[in-house]
Amino acid sequence: MTQATAATPPRTPPSNASEAIPKASFDWRPIALLVGLMALALPALGSPSTWLTLTVAGLAMGLIIFVIASGLTLVFGLMDVLNFGHGVFIALGAFMATSVMGWAAGSDGLLAVFAAMLVAMAVAGAIGFAFERVIVRPVYGLHLKQILITMGGMIVGEEIIKVIWGPLQIALPLPEALRGAWIFGDAAIEKYRVLTAVIGLTVFALLAFTLSRTKIGLLIRAGVQDRSMVEALGYRIRRLFVGVFVAGSALAGLGGVLWGLYQQSVTPQIGTQVNVLIFIVIIIGGLGSTFGCFVGALLVGLVANYSGFLAPKVALFSNIALMVAILLWRPQGLYPVANR
């Protein structure tokens, strides 16, 4: 006797590729939070002109903070390095701006500002290269040692800045072309804040394009996931990581110029003072997330400006309060990165 076997029906392939590989949906809730904050501020402020002035100022401030924090986010997100010495590159960029703009006194103000930005990025990037080779490289993968040794590097860097430029505060006034504001009815939009907003958006667009649309970005992200495999394919991932650290240091130098001009004065402790704000933004956005850092910086800038106008005493701890509220909602930040 032969035993009949039931034939199993063949599996039907999915009709298209999108059914076979589900796509991760973008989370719009942090964006909705940002828009909702701006919407709620309008009735609280009571005046559309005041709302427009504070909103533009807050967004511009947030974009300055993003430029400063983006370098640290880049280094931690792609290299897993906790660089607490990031502040020294910010201070270095700010002091280079005082020197360059001092040498260019009497020339076109805008050209002097852009020259200061380029020089600050170049010098901060070069110092970052040495910083990575001497201080960071021996402690890759050791977070506690990274914190201690990079903080020590920042202290030494501050003392070197004092030797070169002195321990006193140095004025960094805006050039004539960037002073004043454009008036729209009763609203005033400062010229310098518009410039910083354009620079901040440009930095974000370049980072997003490089990391997601170029071969270099693909190799860096692949090296983060499986370094040995990328090296087996013939790519020198260590050189790419050094380039990432140099780029992060250069962005810190650029941020130092923007922040120094925003404050219109520079001290050797400017990097240490901004470091706390940087880590608040990075924690809010999600450790290592560039887009999260972008949204978090905008939230910090808006909250600081709104609270400073409505309740100046609250503005003193508004950033901490915002961070606590975000972490209660999302303990890993707005856009958490896997395995962080």
N, C-alpha and C positions, 0 to 999 in steps of 0.2 A: 504494500500500500504506500502510496505517496502522500505525504502531508502537504496540504495546500498552504502556501504562504501568502499572506496579504501584502500586496505591493504598497510601499509607502509613496504617497504623492510627492512629486518633486516640489522643492521650495521655489516659490516665485520671487525673483529678485525685486528689490524696491524699484518703483517707477522712475525715480530720479535720485541723484546723489544727495540732495538735501534731506530725503527721508532716511538714507543710510547713515549719514553723519549729522547728528543734531548740532545746530549752531547755538553757541552760548549767547543768551540775550543780554543786551546792555542794560545796566541798572540805572534807571532814570531818577530814582528817589533822591539821591544827593543833589542832583540838578534841580529837582523840584523844591528841595529845601532851600537852595540858594535863591531861586526865583521867589519863593514864598516869603523869605526874609525881606527881600526888597519890597514886595507887595505890602507886607504888614507894616513896614516902616513909613509908608506914605501917610496913612491916617494918623499914625503916632506923631509924626513930625508936624502934620497939619498944613504945611505949605509945599506946593509942588516945586517951587524954585529951591527951597531949602533941601528938599528930598533929592533933587537933581544934583545940586552942588555936593552934598554929602555922599551920594551914591557914586558919582564919578571919582571923587577923592578916595573913597573906600576901595573901589575897584583898582584904581591906580596904585594905591598903597599895597593892596594884595598882590598885584603883579610884581612890584618891587620885591616883596617878600618871597614870591615864587622864584624869581631869578636867583635870589640868595640861597634858597633852600634846594633848588633843583640840582645843584652840584652834589650836595650831600645825599639827596635821594638817589641820584644816578649811581654814586659810588656804593651805597648800601644795597640798592636794589639789584645791581648787576655784579658786584664784587663781594657782597656780604661783609663789608668792612664798616665798623662803627668808628668813624673818624671824628672824634671830639676836638680835634685840632683844626676843624674847618674854619673856625673864627679867625685864625691867623691869616688866611688868604683873603678874607673879607677886609680885615684891617689893612693888609698890604695893598689891596686894590684902592682903598680909600686914600691912603697916604701917597700912593703913586699919582692919584688924581691931583692932590695938592701940589706936587712937584711939577707935573706936566702943565697944569693950568697956570702955575706961577711963571714957568718959563715962557708960556705963550701969552702972557699978559699983554694986552694991547692989540692982539690979533682977533680974528673973527671968533666970537664966543662959541658958536655951534661946532666949528672945526676943532677948537680946543677941547670941548667936551668929548667928541668922538675920538680924538687922538688920545685923550686920557683913558677912554674905555679900551682902546686897542692895546695901549702900552700896559695897562693894568692886567688885562687878560694874558698877555704874553709873559709878563714877569711872574704872575701868580701861577701860570701853567708850568713855567720853568722851575720855580720853587717846589711846586707840587710833584714834579718828576723826581727831584732830589728827596723830597719828603717820603715818597712811596718807596724808593730804593733803600733809604737808610733806616726809616722808622717803621713803616707799615709792613714791608715785605717779610721781616722775620716773624711777624705775629699773625699771618694769615690763618684764619680758622679758629683763632683764640680770642673770643670777644672780650673777656675780662682784661687780658693783656693789651688789647687794642685800645680800650677805654683809657687805661692808665698811661700807656706810652704816648698816645696822641694828645692827651691832656698835658702831659709834660712837654711835648713838642710845641703846643700852643703857648705855654708859659715862657719857654725859651724864645719863641718867635716874638712875643710881645716885648721882651727885654731887648732883643735885637732892634726892633722898631724904635724903641726909646733911645737907643744909642745913636741911630741914624737921624731920626727926626726930632728927638727930644721928648720929654715926658708930658709936655703941656699941650693943651688943646690948640688946634690949628683951624683957622677959619677956612671954609670952602664955600664961598658965596656963588650963587647962580650967576652965569653971564647975563648980560643985559637982554639978549635975545630970548631968554627963557623966563624972565621975570614978568610978573603981572598975570592977567587972566583975560579970557574972552568972556564978554558979558552977553548973556541971552536972557533978556527980560530982567528978572531979579536974580537969576542964577549966574554964578561965576565959575568958570572952568579954567583952572590954572594951566598955563602953557607947559610947565615942566611935568605935570602929572599926565598930560596927554602924551608927551614924549616917552615917559616911562611905561605907559600902557602899551604903546606901539612896540617898544623893545621887549616887554614881557610877553606879549602875544607872539612876536617873532621867535623868541627863544622856545616857547612852548611848541609852536608849529614845527620848528626845525628838529627838536628832540623827538616829537611824535613821529615825524616822517622818517628820521634816521633809524629809530628803533624798530619801526614796523614795516618800512618799505624799502630798505636797502640791504645789501648783502652783509655789510658790516654789522648792522643791527641784528640780522639773523644769526651771524656767527657768534656774536656776544651772548645773545639769549640762549643759543645752543650750548655755548661753553658753560653757562651758569647751570644748565640742566645736567650735562654730561661732559665734563672737561676732557676726560681721557679719550672719549670717542672722537671729539673734534680734533684733538692732537693727533690721533691715529690717522685721520684723514689728511694730515699734512699741514694743518694750520697751527700757527704759533699763538695759542690763546693767551699766553702771558703778555705778549706785546699788545694785544688788544686790550687786556685789562689795565696795563699801564696807560694806554691811551685814554681809557675811560677815566682813570684817576686824574690825569692831566686835564682832560676836558672839564671834570667837576671842579678842579681847582681854578681853572680859567673862568668858569661861570661864577664862582665865589668872588673872584677879583672884579668881574663886571658888576655883580651885585653890590660890592663894597663901594664902587664909584657912585652907583645910583643912590645908595643909602646915605653916603656922605653928603651928596648934593641935596638930598631930601632933608637931612638934618642941618645942612649948611655949616657944619663943623665936624672935626675929626679928632678923636682921642685914641691912644694906644689900646684902650679897653673896648673899642667899638665892636670888635668881633665877639668878645666874651659877652657883651650885653645883648647882642643879637642872637647868640647861640641858643638861648632859652626859647626865644620866639620861633626859631627854626625848628627845634625839636617838637614844639607844640604843633606846628603845621604838619610836620611829617607824621606824627602820631595820629592827628585828626584824619589825614588823608589815607593812612594805611602804610605801614613801613615798606619802603621800596617802590611805591606806586607813583609814577610821574603824574598821571592824570589825577590821582587822589591828592597829591601835593598841590596841584593847580587849583582844584576846587577848595581844598582846605585853606589855602592862602587867601582866596577871594572871600571866604567866609570870615576869616580872621580880620581882614581889612575892613569889611563892611560892619561887623560887630563893633570894632574899635571906634569907628567914626560915628555910628548911630548912638552907641552908649556914651561916647564922649560929649555928644551934643545934648542928649536927653538926661543923662545922670552921670556927671563927670566922676563922681566917686566910684561908681560901678565900673567905669572904664579901666580902673587900676587893676582889676582882676577879671575883666571880661574874657580875656583869652583863656585863662584857666577854667572859668566857668563853662565856656564853649567846649573846651576839650572834654571836661567831665560829662557834659550833656551828650556829646557825640559818642563817647565810650560807653555810656549807659545804654544808648540805643544800639551801637555797633561796637562791641569790645575790640574788634580788630581794625577799626577805622572804616572810613567811607568806602574805599576800594581796596580791600585787603589782597595781598599777593600770596599765592599758595606757598606753604611751608615756611611762613614767617611767624 
